[in-house]
């Protein structure tokens, strides 16, 4: 019996190599947007034109790491605190000047990842969210909560406050005051802005500090909840699209622009996502929203002007904040480094 032209083992090896090659080819032939799950509206991601596809990751650090992979994805969605940790040599200018001009002036520093004016725009800041206070069945605290964040120091909230997992945000809420920081940390039941919401909904906590976009969808469903942005303002969190250095095509401009106008924009506003558009454009769209939600999505100008971004820290600043955090009741040091 004659031997086959290709022995079975050789055929299997050839088939395996061909399969791997096809998989690699498929990945290279499609353009990927990589995002942390929950940080990009699925309704918007679903509109990505071919050959673009969204890939969802469970860890924001993994999104950052993907910028250094080969091949790198065409787009990354990162919050500003994570975006500024992407190595500068792994990013290229975003390249959508006409869209960036449609945003309000306050978005421009975020587009430069807070580099000096005149630096290249490396990001498309498509949404901005202040940290807000969410109260459960505590209407008695609403008058003080509209004024300032010191409402969180109320003795009745001791052991009932969910604080952000970022010490830097917590420190900012008390303007870096050591005594107030120590008192605030004594109020905390958890430092968990992503999953700590469950503590509020189950009644184990009565107050939580959360990004606005996570709060708005709950307000229509749960009458026990009140969301407020104190008149003193709050830290801002920016949602940014980044463009890693790669051979993938430029971002789809029509898809990017869709978030800035109807019919997609009203849907995203209802879900709590607010692009940094000129105030007049947002006011027209919010006329049909309940007043309490419209005021949260577009705060009064005086309050909005008191909200502030948190640009990257110098090593000395980071060390100073770490010392402040450690010195404020070290036994409660459950947060991450700023």
PyMOL commands that set and color helices and strands:
alter all, ss='L'
color gray80, all
select helices_A, chain A and resi 8-29+42-45+60-68+80-83+88-90+97-101+105-111+139-145+149-153+155-157+167-173+178-187+197-201+212-219+253-258+264-270+279-286+291-297+301-304+315-327+330-332
alter helices_A, ss='H'
color red, helices_A
select strands_A, chain A and resi 31-36+52-57+75-79+123-136+161-163+188-191+207-211+225-228+236-242
alter strands_A, ss='S'
color yellow, strands_A
deselect
rebuild
show_as cartoon
